[in-house]
Amino acid sequence: MYSYTAEREAIFDYDPWYLVGADGERRVAIAAGKRHGAGLIARFEGMESRDQVAPLVGLSIVVNAEQMPRLSGGEYYWSELVGLQVVTVDGRSLGAVERLFETGANDVLVVAGERKRLIPYTPRTVQAIDLPGRTITVDWDPDF
């Protein structure tokens, strides 16, 4: 599995998990977890065979927001940014944040509008985030 926590193994500090997919969500309790190669593996309570966990492959792991540490001003969880509308400093709409990913140098917003754009999540590019207004203002050329 892949973890978006700052330290990958920190995902095991959250319990329970909710595994979410097209068919809904399922609550699972973690019996054990560890690093395995470049990823992570986990064992869930009450599931002892690969056949029992096979239907869980490809699902997203979600935890309760109350389990997450409070952030300082100006910091955001990626989940808070997904779905926000992205507009340029001059008010042009670019679409909505579909997801984010990390590159090592900086995180990147994947913005889906009339086309997909990859916008660096840097202080120079991201000018303002308005969670109540559900918008992110960016200094970005719409033609790029």
Residue, then its C-alpha position, 0 to 999 in steps of 0.5 A: m500500500y502507499s501512504y501519504t503521511a509525512e513518514r510512511e509508517a505513521i499511517f499505522d498510528y491511526d486506528p481504525w481505518y476505513l477502506v473506501g471504494a465504489d461499493g462504500e466503506r468498510r471499517v478495519a482494525i490493524a493487527a500489524g503493519k510494516r515497511h515492505g520494499a518501497g511500500l507498506i504491508a498491513r494485516f487486519e484483525g480477523m483476516e488471516s488469508r490473502d483470499q480474505v483481503a484480495p477484495l480490499v486491493g485498490l481501495s483508499i484508506v481513510v481515517n477520522a479527521e479527529q485523529m489527525p494532528r492540528l496544523s499551524g496556520g497556513e498548513y493544509y491536509w491534501s484532503e482539504l484541497v481536493g475539490l477546491q476551485v482553482v482561479t488565477v490571480d486575475g480571476r480566470s477559472l482553471g478547474a478543480v483540484e483532482r488530486l496532489f502528488e509529491t515530486g521530491a522538489n515540491d508537491v503538485l496540484v492536478v487541476a481538472g478543467e477544460r484540460k488537465r494542468l499540473i501546477p506546482y504547490t509552491p509559495r510563489t505559485v499558490q497565492a491564497i487558499d480560502l477553505p470556506g470559499r472553496t478556492i485556491t488562487v494561483d499565479w499561473d499562466p492559463d495557457f501553460 
